[in-house]
Amino acid sequence: MAREKKRRSTGRRSPLAAAALIGIGLLLTGGIYAGASAAMAATEDSSSAASTLTVEDGQKLFQANCATCHGMDLEGSDAGPSLYGVGELSVHFQVSTGRMPLQAQAPQAPEKPVQFTEEQIDALGRYIQSTSPGPSFPADEVLDGDGELAHGAELFRINCAMCHNVAGAGGALTEGKYAPALHDTSPVNMYAAMVTGPQNMPVFNDLNLTMEDKRDIISYLMYLQESPSPGGFDLGSLGPVSEGLFIWVFGIGSLIALTVWITAKSN
């Protein structure tokens, strides 16, 4: 008679074992992920802190990109004015809008794509400010857009609309110059333009326009930027000239075309 093989006795596994293993795995995975995330965040923080440019970096940027026209010591030259006393605010306006470095000599420096990062622009400004102090950035509340809109609109019409148009659409000046549109201008550059008077713009110091007045004007312009045209197509917000031209070309033209079509059908 064949000997029966003895069966190896197997213990029954507890139903909680699988849940415990899954829980341990999740805890280990979560712990590893949290540790890795913290390490990456610390690395990014340290690298961002290390990437902050200094005044010396701003000096190097100036010597490499600006000194040809403005001189190694900001004294200016035949190709560019002196930068004594212009301050970091003027640097931010000119460089952050792409007006500087100047592409070519012209009646006015046009806006173009910006060639520097925000960090580099700040470093340039700090270098200019440390060498020859001038107008600096205002308090945050001046740029918050919470000023008095009606008062800002009145001040803008009195002091700015003759060049920039009452809707901030810009306009032509003499000798190939122009007042730029303000539809995309940042609040800090609005303030910078009033304080530094770039190119053809006059300087509005605190005797002309108080800090509160400047805040109201900036708030009004920010309101214009965020508000759609209530009448449909704004036609560039250039006033009756563009509107009248539109009526003559499209309105009268459509009536003439309709008249010709009716006459042709009757014949």
Secondary structure, 3 states (H helix, E strand, C coil): CCCCCCCCCCCCCCCHHHHHHHHHHHHHHHHHHHHHHHHHHHHHHHHHHHCCCCHHHHHHHHHHHCHHHHCCCCCCECCECCCCCCHHHHHHHHHHCCCCCCCCCCCCCCCCCCCCCHHHHHHHHHHHHHHCCCCCCCCHHHHCCCCCHHHHHHHHHHHCHHHHCCCCCCEECCCCCEECCCCCCCHHHHHHHHHHCCCCCCCCCCCCCCHHHHHHHHHHHHHHHHCCCCCCCCHHHCCHHHHHHHHHHHHHHHHHHHHHHHHHHHC
